[in-house]
């Protein structure tokens, strides 16, 4: 627990849930990248949600920091999409 900001973790969780709710309602909000993923940043924290649509299902690949190992999740993509 962060003693300086005891509710920071809850704020982060809420922020990520807001972004996930947004992309659930508007999955085409973000353009596709070459690897088939889409990304959207959180408003308050320097994180992005990496996701893709496959057969009408939204798959969250990662919630990744913008600067700290920003593409550590790349090995999670097992197949290429059109």
C-alpha positions in Angstrom: 0.0 0.0 0.0 1.2 3.5 -0.8 1.3 5.4 2.4 1.7 8.8 0.7 -1.3 8.2 -1.6 -3.4 5.5 0.0 -6.2 5.5 -2.6 -3.9 5.7 -5.6 -4.3 2.0 -6.5 -8.1 2.4 -6.4 -7.9 5.5 -8.7 -5.7 3.6 -11.1 -8.1 0.6 -11.2 -11.1 3.0 -11.8 -9.2 4.7 -14.6 -8.3 1.4 -16.3 -12.0 0.3 -16.0 -13.1 3.6 -17.6 -10.9 3.0 -20.6 -12.0 -0.7 -20.9 -15.7 0.4 -20.7 -15.0 3.0 -23.5 -13.4 0.5 -25.9 -16.1 -2.0 -25.1 -18.7 0.5 -26.3 -16.6 1.9 -29.1 -14.1 -0.8 -30.2 -13.3 1.1 -33.4 -12.3 4.2 -31.5 -8.6 3.5 -32.0 -6.9 2.7 -35.3 -5.2 -0.7 -35.8 -1.5 -0.9 -35.8 0.6 -3.1 -38.1 0.5 -6.0 -35.6 -3.3 -5.8 -35.4 -3.5 -4.3 -31.9 -5.2 -1.1 -30.9 -4.1 1.2 -28.0 -5.7 3.8 -25.9 -4.1 5.7 -23.1 -5.5 6.4 -19.6 -6.2 10.0 -18.8 -4.6 10.3 -15.4 -1.8 7.7 -15.4 1.0 7.1 -18.0 -0.5 3.7 -19.0 -2.1 2.4 -22.1 -4.5 -0.5 -22.7 -3.4 -2.7 -25.6 -6.2 -4.7 -27.2 -7.6 -6.3 -30.3 -10.9 -7.6 -31.7 -11.1 -11.1 -32.8 -14.3 -12.8 -33.9 -16.4 -10.2 -32.1 -14.5 -10.6 -28.9 -12.4 -7.8 -27.3 -9.1 -9.2 -26.1 -7.1 -7.1 -23.6 -3.4 -7.9 -24.2 -1.9 -5.7 -21.6 -2.1 -2.6 -19.5 1.4 -1.2 -20.0 3.3 1.8 -18.8 4.2 4.2 -21.6 8.0 4.2 -20.8 8.8 1.2 -18.6 9.2 -1.8 -20.9 6.4 -0.5 -23.1 6.4 -3.5 -25.4 7.0 -6.4 -23.0 3.7 -7.8 -24.0 4.6 -8.4 -27.7 5.3 -12.1 -27.1 1.6 -12.5 -26.0 0.5 -12.2 -29.6 0.4 -15.8 -30.9 -1.0 -15.2 -34.3 -1.2 -12.4 -36.9 -4.5 -10.8 -37.8 -5.7 -9.4 -41.2 
